C-alpha cells in the first residue's frame, strides 16, 4: 500500500488521482494538502508512533509531496517510540533543506518503507520537451540560459534555491529559501482587486479562477496591464539542483508561478526537461497564452 506524506498545495491531490488504488493520505500537523481528505495527521514528536501506524495499515511505500513548514520540536511532546530518533530529528531541523530531507528519508527507509518520487507515481507531471504555449521562444533565449548554470550550481551548493531570472545578459534575481513565487513577487507590485479589501491577491485570484479560469478578465485588466506594458522582459529559468534527490523536492511550477511571472513583466518561463513538474498544466498554459508569454521545456 502507498501512503502520501502530503504537504500544502495541490501536488498530493494530483498524485493521488493518478493511482489505481487510493493511497493513504497523511499530513504533518499544520500542513494539510489541498483537495484531499487526510486520513492520519501526525506530529514530528510522535514520528516513531506514526511509522508504526503506517506499518499496521499495511503501508510499504511512501511518497513525499507538497510543501511543509519545518517544525520546531517540543521536547515535552516526544513519545517513547520517537525518543531513539531524536538525534536524527534534531540534526534535521537544525540543518539545511537537503540535509534535513536526507535525514527524514533515512528514517523512513530504515523503518522498511520504499520512497517513491511524485514524478514516478504521476509521470504526466513532467511535460515532454518543447514549447507548450502559442507564443514562440524568441531567438537568443537559449544563449541566455548559459548564464543560469553557474548560478544554479551555487544555489545548490548553498541549498537555497532552484530558479533565477535572466534579463538580457544578466541574472537579475535568484531564488532563496522563500521559494520561486516569493522571488517573482519581489519583482512586481502587488495586485489588489478593489472589492477584495486587501488580503492575498494570488490566493484570491487562484480561488476565483477555478477550472474555468473565472476572473481572468479582472486579473488581466488590473494593474498587471501597466506592469506588463512597462516591464523590460526577462525569463524565469527553473531546474533541479545539482545532485538533486528526485524522490523529494523536485522543482515544481504551477498557477502561482505563471501569475507571478506575468505580474513581474517577464516574457516567459523555461524549465529543465525531465526535471521540473508542472501542476495544473492546462491552466498554466492558458494564463501564459493570454499574456503572450511562452513556456519552454528545454
C-alpha positions in Angstrom: 0.0 0.0 0.0 1.1 3.5 -0.8 0.9 6.4 1.7 1.3 10.0 0.7 3.2 12.2 3.2 1.3 15.2 1.9 2.1 18.8 2.3 0.3 22.0 1.3 -0.7 22.7 -2.3 -2.2 20.6 -5.0 0.6 18.2 -5.8 -0.6 15.5 -3.4 -4.1 15.5 -5.0 -2.6 15.2 -8.4 -0.5 12.2 -7.4 -3.4 10.6 -5.6 -5.7 11.0 -8.7 -3.3 9.0 -10.9 -3.2 5.9 -8.6 -5.3 2.9 -9.4 -5.7 2.2 -5.7 -6.4 5.2 -3.5 -3.4 5.9 -1.3 -3.5 6.6 2.5 -3.2 10.3 2.9 -1.2 11.6 5.9 0.0 15.0 6.8 2.3 16.7 9.3 0.2 18.9 11.6 -0.5 22.3 10.1 0.4 21.3 6.6 -2.8 19.8 5.2 -2.9 19.4 1.4 -5.5 21.0 -0.9 -8.4 18.9 -2.3 -7.7 15.8 -0.2 -9.2 14.3 3.0 -6.4 13.5 5.4 -6.6 10.0 7.0 -3.8 10.5 9.5 -2.4 13.7 10.9 0.9 13.4 12.9 3.3 15.4 14.9 7.1 15.2 14.3 7.4 14.5 18.1 5.5 11.3 17.5 7.1 10.2 14.3 8.1 6.8 15.7 4.5 6.0 16.6 3.4 7.3 13.2 5.7 4.9 11.4 4.1 2.1 13.5 0.7 3.2 12.3 1.8 3.1 8.7 3.2 -0.4 9.2 0.0 -1.6 10.9 -2.1 -0.2 8.0 -0.1 -2.3 5.5 1.9 0.6 4.0 5.0 -0.4 2.2 5.7 2.7 0.0 5.6 6.4 0.8 5.7 9.5 -1.4 6.6 12.9 0.0 4.7 15.6 -2.0 3.8 19.2 -1.2 5.2 22.0 0.8 5.7 21.9 4.5 7.0 24.3 7.1 9.9 22.8 9.0 8.5 22.4 12.6 10.2 23.2 15.9 10.4 20.2 18.2 8.7 20.4 21.6 10.6 18.1 23.9 7.6 17.6 26.1 5.6 16.0 23.3 8.2 13.4 22.3 6.9 9.9 22.9 8.8 6.7 23.8 8.8 5.3 20.2 10.3 8.6 18.9 12.9 9.0 21.5 15.6 6.9 19.6 15.1 9.2 16.6 15.7 12.4 18.5 19.4 12.8 17.5 18.5 12.4 13.8 15.4 14.7 14.0 17.3 17.4 15.9 20.0 17.4 13.3 17.5 17.6 10.5 15.6 20.5 12.0 18.9 22.4 12.5 20.4 21.7 9.1 19.8 22.9 5.6 16.9 21.7 3.4 18.8 19.0 1.6 20.4 17.6 4.8 17.0 17.6 6.5 15.3 15.8 3.7 18.1 13.1 3.6 17.8 12.6 7.3 14.0 12.1 7.1 14.3 9.8 4.1 16.8 7.7 6.0 14.4 7.3 8.9 11.6 6.1 6.6 13.9 3.7 4.7 15.4 2.3 7.9 11.8 1.6 9.0 11.3 -0.5 5.9 9.4 1.9 3.6 10.4 2.4 0.0 10.4 6.1 -1.0 8.7 6.8 -4.4 9.0 10.1 -6.2 5.9 12.1 -7.2 7.1 12.2 -10.8 7.4 8.5 -10.8 3.9 8.0 -9.5 2.4 10.7 -11.7 4.5 10.9 -14.8 2.1 13.3 -16.5 3.5 16.0 -14.2 6.7 16.0 -16.3 5.9 17.5 -19.8 7.8 16.4 -22.8 10.4 18.8 -24.3 9.1 21.6 -26.5 7.2 24.8 -26.4 3.8 24.4 -24.7 2.4 27.8 -25.5 1.2 29.5 -28.6 3.9 32.2 -28.2 7.2 31.1 -29.7 10.5 31.4 -27.9 12.5 34.4 -29.1 15.9 34.0 -30.6 18.8 34.3 -28.2 16.9 32.8 -25.2 18.9 29.5 -25.4 22.2 31.5 -25.2 20.9 33.4 -22.2 20.3 30.2 -20.3 24.0 29.5 -20.2 24.1 32.3 -17.6 21.9 30.3 -15.3 24.2 27.2 -14.9 26.8 28.7 -12.5 24.0 30.5 -10.5 22.0 27.2 -10.1 25.2 25.4 -9.2 26.0 27.9 -6.4 22.4 27.8 -5.2 22.6 24.1 -5.0 25.8 24.2 -3.1 24.3 26.7 -0.6 21.0 24.8 -0.6 19.0 27.9 -1.2 17.0 27.6 -4.5 16.3 26.1 -7.9 15.4 29.2 -10.0 16.6 32.5 -11.3 15.5 35.3 -13.6 17.6 36.4 -16.6 17.2 39.7 -18.4 19.5 40.4 -21.3 23.0 39.2 -20.4 22.4 39.4 -16.6 20.9 37.3 -13.9 18.7 39.9 -12.1 17.1 37.7 -9.4 17.8 34.5 -7.6 15.5 32.2 -5.6 16.2 32.0 -1.9 14.7 29.8 0.8 11.3 31.5 0.4 10.7 29.9 -3.0 10.2 30.9 -6.6 6.9 32.7 -6.2 8.3 34.9 -3.5 11.3 35.9 -5.7 8.9 36.8 -8.5 6.6 38.8 -6.1 9.6 40.8 -5.1 9.9 41.9 -8.7 6.3 43.1 -9.1 3.8 45.4 -7.5 1.1 43.5 -5.5 -2.1 43.2 -7.4 -5.2 44.1 -5.3 -8.6 43.9 -6.7 -10.6 46.8 -5.3 -13.5 44.8 -3.8 -11.1 42.4 -2.1 -10.3 44.9 0.6 -6.7 43.6 0.9 -5.7 40.0 1.6 -3.6 37.7 -0.5 -4.1 38.7 -4.2 -2.5 35.5 -5.5 -4.6 33.1 -3.4 -7.7 35.1 -4.2 -7.1 35.0 -7.9 -6.3 31.3 -7.9 -9.5 30.6 -5.9 -11.5 32.9 -8.2 -10.1 31.3 -11.3 -11.1 27.7 -10.7 -11.1 25.1 -13.5 -12.7 27.5 -16.0 -10.2 30.4 -15.2 -13.1 32.5 -13.9 -11.9 36.0 -13.1 -9.2 36.1 -15.7 -10.6 39.3 -17.2 -10.4 41.1 -13.9 -6.9 39.9 -13.3 -5.8 40.9 -16.8 -7.4 44.3 -16.6 -5.9 45.3 -13.3 -2.6 47.0 -12.5 -0.9 44.0 -14.2 -1.7 45.6 -17.6 0.6 48.5 -16.7 3.2 46.2 -15.2 3.4 44.2 -18.4 3.4 47.3 -20.6 6.3 49.0 -18.8 8.4 45.9 -17.9 11.7 45.2 -19.5 11.1 41.5 -20.0 13.2 38.6 -18.9 12.9 34.8 -18.5 12.4 32.7 -15.4 14.5 29.6 -15.6 14.0 26.7 -13.2 15.8 23.4 -12.9 16.8 20.7 -10.3 19.7 21.4 -8.1 22.9 19.5 -9.0 22.7 16.0 -7.4 19.0 16.5 -6.7 17.3 13.6 -5.0 14.4 13.2 -7.4 12.3 11.4 -4.8 11.7 14.6 -2.8 11.8 18.4 -3.5 11.8 18.0 -7.3 11.1 21.6 -8.7 7.5 22.5 -9.5 5.7 25.3 -11.2 2.0 26.0 -11.2 -0.7 28.6 -11.3 1.0 30.9 -8.8 4.3 30.8 -10.7 2.6 31.7 -14.0 0.7 34.6 -12.5 3.7 35.9 -10.6 5.8 35.7 -13.7 3.2 37.7 -15.6 2.9 40.3 -12.8 6.7 40.6 -12.9 6.5 41.5 -16.6 8.6 38.5 -17.8 8.5 37.3 -21.3 8.3 33.6 -20.5 9.3 30.6 -18.4 11.9 27.9 -19.3 12.1 24.7 -17.3 14.5 21.8 -17.5 13.1 18.9 -19.4 12.6 15.9 -17.2 13.4 17.8 -14.1 10.5 20.2 -13.3 6.9 19.2 -12.6 4.0 21.4 -13.9 0.9 21.4 -11.8 -2.5 22.4 -13.5 -0.7 22.5 -16.8 -3.7 23.5 -18.9 -4.5 26.5 -16.7 -0.8 27.5 -16.6 -0.6 27.4 -20.4 -3.9 29.4 -20.7 -2.5 32.1 -18.4 0.7 32.4 -20.4 -1.2 32.3 -23.7 -3.4 35.2 -22.5 -0.4 37.2 -21.6 1.6 36.5 -24.8 4.2 34.6 -22.8 6.0 31.4 -23.6 6.6 28.2 -21.7 9.6 26.2 -23.0 10.5 22.8 -21.7 14.2 22.8 -22.6 
